[in-house]
């Protein structure tokens, strides 16, 4: 079992509340706002651990770095905004 740390908790919170898939650099930047001493390698390490635990999933979009999002059990499709170069998720309605 992994040890619970302030940095890990912050990375997890960042991914859970982002509302869109984030690159490790975006996760690092958001976490750094709350914990200025957090390192980029720490963000990568915690994201990898969360992915191995199936708590986050990598989202690949052609020509862009892998982004990660919290696994919430909902089907989504993703689109890339050409203006801001961010990736967003749209929930797919469930068929009845």
C-alpha positions in Angstrom: 0.0 0.0 0.0 1.4 3.4 -1.0 2.0 6.0 1.7 -0.4 8.9 1.8 1.4 12.2 1.3 0.4 15.8 1.0 1.7 15.9 -2.6 -0.1 12.7 -3.5 -3.4 14.0 -2.0 -2.9 17.3 -3.9 -2.3 15.5 -7.2 -5.4 13.4 -6.7 -7.5 16.4 -5.8 -6.3 18.3 -8.9 -7.2 15.5 -11.2 -10.6 14.9 -9.6 -11.7 18.5 -9.7 -10.1 19.6 -13.1 -13.2 19.0 -15.2 -11.0 18.0 -18.1 -8.0 15.9 -18.9 -4.7 17.5 -17.9 -1.1 16.9 -19.0 1.4 16.1 -16.2 2.8 19.7 -16.6 -0.7 21.1 -16.1 -1.2 19.0 -13.0 2.1 20.1 -11.7 1.3 23.8 -12.3 -2.1 23.5 -10.6 -0.6 21.7 -7.6 2.3 24.1 -7.4 -0.2 26.9 -6.7 -1.1 25.2 -3.4 2.2 23.6 -2.6 5.0 25.7 -4.1 7.8 23.1 -3.5 6.2 20.2 -5.4 8.3 19.0 -8.2 7.4 17.9 -11.7 8.9 14.4 -11.1 6.6 14.1 -8.1 3.6 14.9 -10.3 4.7 12.3 -12.9 5.3 9.7 -10.2 1.9 10.2 -8.5 0.1 10.2 -11.9 1.8 6.9 -12.8 0.7 5.4 -9.5 -2.9 6.6 -9.9 -2.9 5.1 -13.4 -1.6 1.8 -12.2 -4.4 1.7 -9.6 -7.0 2.5 -12.4 -8.0 5.7 -10.7 -6.9 7.9 -13.6 -6.8 7.1 -17.3 -4.6 8.5 -20.1 -6.3 10.3 -22.9 -4.4 10.3 -26.2 -5.1 12.9 -28.9 -3.1 12.9 -32.1 -0.1 15.3 -32.1 -0.5 16.2 -28.4 0.9 14.9 -25.1 -1.0 12.3 -23.1 -3.4 13.9 -20.7 -4.9 12.2 -17.6 -8.4 12.3 -16.2 -10.1 10.9 -13.1 -12.0 7.7 -13.8 -15.6 8.4 -12.9 -17.3 5.6 -14.8 -19.0 7.8 -17.3 -18.6 7.3 -21.1 -17.0 10.4 -22.7 -15.8 11.6 -26.0 -13.0 14.2 -26.1 -12.4 17.2 -28.3 -9.4 19.6 -28.6 -9.9 23.3 -28.7 -7.7 24.9 -31.3 -7.8 28.3 -29.6 -6.5 27.3 -26.2 -4.9 23.9 -27.1 -6.8 22.2 -24.2 -8.6 18.9 -24.3 -12.2 18.7 -23.1 -14.5 15.8 -22.3 -18.1 15.6 -23.3 -20.3 13.0 -21.6 -22.0 10.6 -23.9 -25.7 10.2 -23.1 -26.7 6.7 -22.0 -29.1 4.9 -24.4 -32.3 3.7 -22.6 
